[in-house]
Amino acid sequence: MITEENLEEKIAEINSKTGNVVIFAITPKGYENLALGIAELRRYVKDQQAIIAYYEEALTPEEPKEPEVTE
């Protein structure tokens, strides 16, 4: 995490490793919105996986049972 206190140090560290510095900043409210969006996306994907599993099971033909042999 980069803060105002360590900004120059981190830029120097990145420059020494790759020579390319790109900074992406987000506000606390923006981070909250991003987290909520990701949580909603995860929920949607789980719901879709459950629907797909249901239909795969419903559409898979059952194997006929072998008659039991009694001796």
MOPAC internal coordinates of N, CA, C and O (Angstrom, degrees):
PM7 1SCF
backbone

  N    0.0000 0     0.00 0     0.00 0    0    0    0
  C    1.4332 1     0.00 0     0.00 0    1    0    0
  C    1.5229 1   107.80 1     0.00 0    2    1    0
  O    1.2310 1   121.22 1   -43.53 1    3    2    1
  N    1.2961 1   115.27 1   136.47 1    3    2    1
  C    1.4557 1   120.93 1   179.81 1    5    3    2
  C    1.5182 1   108.81 1  -105.80 1    6    5    3
  O    1.2310 1   121.37 1   -50.41 1    7    6    5
  N    1.3274 1   114.98 1   129.59 1    7    6    5
  C    1.4596 1   121.27 1   178.00 1    9    7    6
  C    1.5284 1   108.49 1  -120.79 1   10    9    7
  O    1.2310 1   120.39 1    -5.79 1   11   10    9
  N    1.3158 1   116.87 1   174.21 1   11   10    9
  C    1.4659 1   120.75 1   177.34 1   13   11   10
  C    1.5283 1   110.70 1   -59.23 1   14   13   11
  O    1.2310 1   120.47 1   145.29 1   15   14   13
  N    1.3279 1   116.71 1   -34.71 1   15   14   13
  C    1.4577 1   121.24 1  -176.72 1   17   15   14
  C    1.5289 1   112.76 1   -70.41 1   18   17   15
  O    1.2310 1   119.45 1   146.29 1   19   18   17
  N    1.3222 1   118.66 1   -33.71 1   19   18   17
  C    1.4622 1   120.27 1  -175.91 1   21   19   18
  C    1.5319 1   113.16 1  -112.26 1   22   21   19
  O    1.2310 1   119.45 1  -166.49 1   23   22   21
  N    1.3084 1   118.65 1    13.51 1   23   22   21
  C    1.4628 1   122.36 1  -176.28 1   25   23   22
  C    1.5248 1   111.83 1   -58.18 1   26   25   23
  O    1.2310 1   119.84 1   127.48 1   27   26   25
  N    1.3458 1   117.91 1   -52.52 1   27   26   25
  C    1.4672 1   120.86 1  -177.62 1   29   27   26
  C    1.5291 1   111.53 1   -62.11 1   30   29   27
  O    1.2310 1   120.73 1   139.36 1   31   30   29
  N    1.3173 1   116.22 1   -40.64 1   31   30   29
  C    1.4683 1   120.77 1   179.35 1   33   31   30
  C    1.5291 1   110.89 1   -62.74 1   34   33   31
  O    1.2310 1   120.17 1   135.15 1   35   34   33
  N    1.3256 1   117.29 1   -44.85 1   35   34   33
  C    1.4625 1   121.24 1  -179.04 1   37   35   34
  C    1.5232 1   111.68 1   -67.24 1   38   37   35
  O    1.2310 1   120.02 1   141.79 1   39   38   37
  N    1.3313 1   117.57 1   -38.21 1   39   38   37
  C    1.4651 1   120.49 1   178.05 1   41   39   38
  C    1.5225 1   109.48 1   -64.12 1   42   41   39
  O    1.2310 1   119.88 1   136.98 1   43   42   41
  N    1.3345 1   117.84 1   -43.02 1   43   42   41
  C    1.4616 1   121.19 1   177.61 1   45   43   42
  C    1.5256 1   110.88 1   -62.95 1   46   45   43
  O    1.2310 1   120.31 1   139.25 1   47   46   45
  N    1.3278 1   117.01 1   -40.75 1   47   46   45
  C    1.4708 1   121.78 1   178.85 1   49   47   46
  C    1.5284 1   110.87 1   -62.78 1   50   49   47
  O    1.2310 1   120.56 1   134.61 1   51   50   49
  N    1.3145 1   116.53 1   -45.39 1   51   50   49
  C    1.4618 1   120.50 1  -179.84 1   53   51   50
  C    1.5263 1   110.72 1   -66.54 1   54   53   51
  O    1.2310 1   120.33 1   137.98 1   55   54   53
  N    1.3186 1   116.97 1   -42.02 1   55   54   53
  C    1.4689 1   121.15 1   178.20 1   57   55   54
  C    1.5173 1   111.59 1   -60.49 1   58   57   55
  O    1.2310 1   119.83 1   141.79 1   59   58   57
  N    1.3364 1   117.93 1   -38.21 1   59   58   57
  C    1.4576 1   120.79 1  -179.36 1   61   59   58
  C    1.5253 1   111.97 1   -70.73 1   62   61   59
  O    1.2310 1   120.25 1   152.61 1   63   62   61
  N    1.3327 1   117.13 1   -27.39 1   63   62   61
  C    1.4628 1   120.54 1  -178.67 1   65   63   62
  C    1.5215 1   112.70 1   -87.71 1   66   65   63
  O    1.2310 1   120.14 1   132.46 1   67   66   65
  N    1.3303 1   117.33 1   -47.54 1   67   66   65
  C    1.4655 1   119.98 1  -173.28 1   69   67   66
  C    1.5153 1   113.90 1  -122.09 1   70   69   67
  O    1.2310 1   120.12 1   155.11 1   71   70   69
  N    1.3102 1   117.38 1   -24.89 1   71   70   69
  C    1.4579 1   119.94 1  -177.87 1   73   71   70
  C    1.5124 1   113.03 1    82.15 1   74   73   71
  O    1.2310 1   119.62 1   177.05 1   75   74   73
  N    1.3138 1   118.33 1    -2.95 1   75   74   73
  C    1.4585 1   122.77 1   179.64 1   77   75   74
  C    1.5224 1   109.79 1  -121.34 1   78   77   75
  O    1.2310 1   121.27 1   -52.87 1   79   78   77
  N    1.3232 1   115.17 1   127.13 1   79   78   77
  C    1.4587 1   119.12 1   179.85 1   81   79   78
  C    1.5214 1   108.52 1  -119.26 1   82   81   79
  O    1.2310 1   121.15 1   -53.27 1   83   82   81
  N    1.3045 1   115.40 1   126.73 1   83   82   81
  C    1.4573 1   122.37 1   173.57 1   85   83   82
  C    1.5236 1   106.21 1  -131.39 1   86   85   83
  O    1.2310 1   120.73 1   -50.05 1   87   86   85
  N    1.3086 1   116.22 1   129.95 1   87   86   85
  C    1.4584 1   119.78 1   179.88 1   89   87   86
  C    1.5173 1   108.59 1  -119.61 1   90   89   87
  O    1.2310 1   121.43 1   -50.32 1   91   90   89
  N    1.3084 1   114.86 1   129.68 1   91   90   89
  C    1.4570 1   122.25 1   177.25 1   93   91   90
  C    1.5196 1   106.31 1  -118.28 1   94   93   91
  O    1.2310 1   120.37 1   -57.35 1   95   94   93
  N    1.3061 1   116.89 1   122.65 1   95   94   93
  C    1.4653 1   120.15 1  -177.70 1   97   95   94
  C    1.5200 1   109.96 1  -114.13 1   98   97   95
  O    1.2310 1   121.66 1   -29.25 1   99   98   97
  N    1.3315 1   114.42 1   150.75 1   99   98   97
  C    1.4597 1   120.04 1   178.87 1  101   99   98
  C    1.5367 1   108.04 1  -143.85 1  102  101   99
  O    1.2310 1   120.82 1   -38.84 1  103  102  101
  N    1.2994 1   116.03 1   141.16 1  103  102  101
  C    1.4637 1   120.44 1   178.97 1  105  103  102
  C    1.5228 1   109.24 1   -78.37 1  106  105  103
  O    1.2310 1   120.12 1   -18.07 1  107  106  105
  N    1.3212 1   117.38 1   161.93 1  107  106  105
  C    1.4739 1   118.64 1   176.52 1  109  107  106
  C    1.5296 1   112.25 1   -56.85 1  110  109  107
  O    1.2310 1   119.98 1   139.03 1  111  110  109
  N    1.3257 1   117.64 1   -40.97 1  111  110  109
  C    1.4705 1   120.10 1   178.42 1  113  111  110
  C    1.5292 1   110.05 1   -65.94 1  114  113  111
  O    1.2310 1   120.66 1   140.22 1  115  114  113
  N    1.3288 1   116.34 1   -39.78 1  115  114  113
  C    1.4600 1   119.98 1   177.06 1  117  115  114
  C    1.5179 1   111.73 1   -62.45 1  118  117  115
  O    1.2310 1   120.59 1   140.05 1  119  118  117
  N    1.3314 1   116.48 1   -39.95 1  119  118  117
  C    1.4617 1   120.76 1   177.35 1  121  119  118
  C    1.5221 1   110.46 1   -64.09 1  122  121  119
  O    1.2310 1   120.69 1   138.58 1  123  122  121
  N    1.3191 1   116.29 1   -41.42 1  123  122  121
  C    1.4644 1   120.34 1   178.14 1  125  123  122
  C    1.5301 1   110.33 1   -61.21 1  126  125  123
  O    1.2310 1   120.52 1   134.85 1  127  126  125
  N    1.3218 1   116.60 1   -45.15 1  127  126  125
  C    1.4680 1   120.63 1   178.72 1  129  127  126
  C    1.5216 1   111.36 1   -63.44 1  130  129  127
  O    1.2310 1   120.37 1   140.37 1  131  130  129
  N    1.3288 1   116.90 1   -39.63 1  131  130  129
  C    1.4643 1   121.01 1   177.87 1  133  131  130
  C    1.5240 1   110.58 1   -63.26 1  134  133  131
  O    1.2310 1   120.32 1   135.48 1  135  134  133
  N    1.3263 1   116.99 1   -44.52 1  135  134  133
  C    1.4672 1   121.52 1   179.59 1  137  135  134
  C    1.5264 1   111.06 1   -62.91 1  138  137  135
  O    1.2310 1   120.65 1   137.37 1  139  138  137
  N    1.3323 1   116.35 1   -42.63 1  139  138  137
  C    1.4673 1   119.45 1   178.56 1  141  139  138
  C    1.5218 1   111.15 1   -65.01 1  142  141  139
  O    1.2310 1   120.49 1   140.13 1  143  142  141
  N    1.3152 1   116.67 1   -39.87 1  143  142  141
  C    1.4651 1   120.66 1   178.65 1  145  143  142
  C    1.5196 1   111.89 1   -63.63 1  146  145  143
  O    1.2310 1   120.66 1   138.04 1  147  146  145
  N    1.3264 1   116.34 1   -41.96 1  147  146  145
  C    1.4659 1   120.49 1   178.63 1  149  147  146
  C    1.5252 1   110.30 1   -66.18 1  150  149  147
  O    1.2310 1   120.25 1   139.34 1  151  150  149
  N    1.3284 1   117.13 1   -40.66 1  151  150  149
  C    1.4684 1   120.43 1   177.88 1  153  151  150
  C    1.5281 1   110.82 1   -62.10 1  154  153  151
  O    1.2310 1   120.39 1   138.59 1  155  154  153
  N    1.3158 1   116.85 1   -41.41 1  155  154  153
  C    1.4699 1   120.97 1   178.47 1  157  155  154
  C    1.5302 1   110.53 1   -65.32 1  158  157  155
  O    1.2310 1   120.60 1   140.02 1  159  158  157
  N    1.3230 1   116.46 1   -39.98 1  159  158  157
  C    1.4633 1   120.66 1   177.98 1  161  159  158
  C    1.5280 1   110.89 1   -63.66 1  162  161  159
  O    1.2310 1   120.28 1   136.71 1  163  162  161
  N    1.3269 1   117.07 1   -43.29 1  163  162  161
  C    1.4654 1   120.54 1   178.07 1  165  163  162
  C    1.5248 1   111.21 1   -61.96 1  166  165  163
  O    1.2310 1   120.40 1   138.00 1  167  166  165
  N    1.3395 1   116.85 1   -42.00 1  167  166  165
  C    1.4575 1   121.20 1   178.49 1  169  167  166
  C    1.5201 1   110.33 1   -61.29 1  170  169  167
  O    1.2310 1   120.53 1   136.12 1  171  170  169
  N    1.3306 1   116.60 1   -43.88 1  171  170  169
  C    1.4596 1   121.43 1  -179.91 1  173  171  170
  C    1.5290 1   110.79 1   -62.93 1  174  173  171
  O    1.2310 1   120.29 1   135.93 1  175  174  173
  N    1.3180 1   117.06 1   -44.07 1  175  174  173
  C    1.4746 1   120.34 1   179.97 1  177  175  174
  C    1.5273 1   110.04 1   -63.01 1  178  177  175
  O    1.2310 1   119.87 1   137.09 1  179  178  177
  N    1.3355 1   117.86 1   -42.91 1  179  178  177
  C    1.4715 1   120.56 1   177.97 1  181  179  178
  C    1.5272 1   110.99 1   -61.66 1  182  181  179
  O    1.2310 1   120.31 1   137.57 1  183  182  181
  N    1.3266 1   117.01 1   -42.43 1  183  182  181
  C    1.4655 1   120.72 1   177.65 1  185  183  182
  C    1.5227 1   110.91 1   -60.41 1  186  185  183
  O    1.2310 1   120.64 1   136.10 1  187  186  185
  N    1.3206 1   116.38 1   -43.90 1  187  186  185
  C    1.4635 1   120.23 1  -179.75 1  189  187  186
  C    1.5271 1   110.86 1   -65.48 1  190  189  187
  O    1.2310 1   120.27 1   140.65 1  191  190  189
  N    1.3260 1   117.09 1   -39.35 1  191  190  189
  C    1.4659 1   120.31 1   177.77 1  193  191  190
  C    1.5257 1   110.81 1   -62.81 1  194  193  191
  O    1.2310 1   120.21 1   140.87 1  195  194  193
  N    1.3265 1   117.21 1   -39.13 1  195  194  193
  C    1.4640 1   120.93 1   178.59 1  197  195  194
  C    1.5223 1   110.74 1   -65.98 1  198  197  195
  O    1.2310 1   120.32 1   139.39 1  199  198  197
  N    1.3213 1   116.99 1   -40.61 1  199  198  197
  C    1.4743 1   120.77 1   178.25 1  201  199  198
  C    1.5168 1   110.22 1   -64.37 1  202  201  199
  O    1.2310 1   120.15 1   135.35 1  203  202  201
  N    1.3273 1   117.31 1   -44.65 1  203  202  201
  C    1.4653 1   121.35 1   179.93 1  205  203  202
  C    1.5288 1   110.03 1   -62.22 1  206  205  203
  O    1.2310 1   120.16 1   135.31 1  207  206  205
  N    1.3256 1   117.30 1   -44.69 1  207  206  205
  C    1.4697 1   120.71 1   179.28 1  209  207  206
  C    1.5235 1   110.79 1   -61.65 1  210  209  207
  O    1.2310 1   120.08 1   139.60 1  211  210  209
  N    1.3220 1   117.45 1   -40.40 1  211  210  209
  C    1.4582 1   120.93 1   178.77 1  213  211  210
  C    1.5249 1   110.73 1   -60.59 1  214  213  211
  O    1.2310 1   120.39 1   131.26 1  215  214  213
  N    1.3356 1   116.87 1   -48.74 1  215  214  213
  C    1.4600 1   119.64 1  -177.88 1  217  215  214
  C    1.5230 1   112.12 1   -69.82 1  218  217  215
  O    1.2310 1   119.84 1   145.86 1  219  218  217
  N    1.3278 1   117.91 1   -34.14 1  219  218  217
  C    1.4649 1   119.38 1   176.07 1  221  219  218
  C    1.5156 1   110.25 1   -62.22 1  222  221  219
  O    1.2310 1   120.46 1   137.63 1  223  222  221
  N    1.3190 1   116.73 1   -42.37 1  223  222  221
  C    1.4571 1   120.51 1   179.61 1  225  223  222
  C    1.5308 1   110.72 1   -68.98 1  226  225  223
  O    1.2310 1   120.38 1   139.20 1  227  226  225
  N    1.3302 1   116.88 1   -40.80 1  227  226  225
  C    1.4595 1   120.82 1  -177.94 1  229  227  226
  C    1.5258 1   111.71 1   -67.51 1  230  229  227
  O    1.2310 1   120.19 1   148.15 1  231  230  229
  N    1.3193 1   117.23 1   -31.85 1  231  230  229
  C    1.4607 1   120.54 1  -175.63 1  233  231  230
  C    1.5209 1   113.78 1   -94.68 1  234  233  231
  O    1.2310 1   120.03 1   173.74 1  235  234  233
  N    1.3229 1   117.56 1    -6.26 1  235  234  233
  C    1.4557 1   120.36 1   178.01 1  237  235  234
  C    1.5210 1   108.41 1   -79.60 1  238  237  235
  O    1.2310 1   120.52 1   -57.47 1  239  238  237
  N    1.3322 1   116.61 1   122.53 1  239  238  237
  C    1.4725 1   118.32 1  -179.15 1  241  239  238
  C    1.5251 1   110.72 1   -66.70 1  242  241  239
  O    1.2310 1   121.82 1   -38.71 1  243  242  241
  N    1.3130 1   114.13 1   141.29 1  243  242  241
  C    1.4561 1   119.38 1   177.77 1  245  243  242
  C    1.5185 1   109.04 1   -78.53 1  246  245  243
  O    1.2310 1   121.07 1   -36.79 1  247  246  245
  N    1.3162 1   115.55 1   143.21 1  247  246  245
  C    1.4586 1   120.30 1   178.51 1  249  247  246
  C    1.5248 1   107.85 1   -79.91 1  250  249  247
  O    1.2310 1   120.45 1   -43.82 1  251  250  249
  N    1.3416 1   116.75 1   136.18 1  251  250  249
  C    1.4720 1   118.31 1   178.48 1  253  251  250
  C    1.5264 1   110.06 1   -63.81 1  254  253  251
  O    1.2310 1   121.25 1   -38.93 1  255  254  253
  N    1.3315 1   115.21 1   141.07 1  255  254  253
  C    1.4531 1   119.73 1  -179.88 1  257  255  254
  C    1.5201 1   109.58 1   -80.58 1  258  257  255
  O    1.2310 1   121.77 1   -37.29 1  259  258  257
  N    1.3180 1   114.23 1   142.71 1  259  258  257
  C    1.4543 1   119.86 1   176.94 1  261  259  258
  C    1.5258 1   108.29 1   -75.24 1  262  261  259
  O    1.2310 1   120.24 1   -42.53 1  263  262  261
  N    1.3302 1   117.14 1   137.47 1  263  262  261
  C    1.4686 1   118.21 1   176.97 1  265  263  262
  C    1.5304 1   109.34 1   -65.27 1  266  265  263
  O    1.2310 1   120.97 1   -38.81 1  267  266  265
  N    1.3140 1   115.74 1   141.19 1  267  266  265
  C    1.4635 1   119.52 1  -179.51 1  269  267  266
  C    1.5189 1   109.37 1   -75.94 1  270  269  267
  O    1.2310 1   121.27 1   -43.05 1  271  270  269
  N    1.3043 1   115.18 1   136.95 1  271  270  269
  C    1.4687 1   121.08 1   179.25 1  273  271  270
  C    1.5200 1   107.84 1   -99.56 1  274  273  271
  O    1.2310 1   121.30 1   -56.70 1  275  274  273
  N    1.3267 1   115.12 1   123.30 1  275  274  273
  C    1.4749 1   119.56 1   177.09 1  277  275  274
  C    1.4951 1   108.71 1  -106.86 1  278  277  275
  O    1.2310 1   121.54 1   -38.49 1  279  278  277
  N    1.3021 1   114.67 1   141.51 1  279  278  277
  C    1.4706 1   118.85 1  -178.57 1  281  279  278
  C    1.4850 1   113.11 1  -108.85 1  282  281  279
  O    1.2310 1   120.10 1   180.00 1  283  282  281

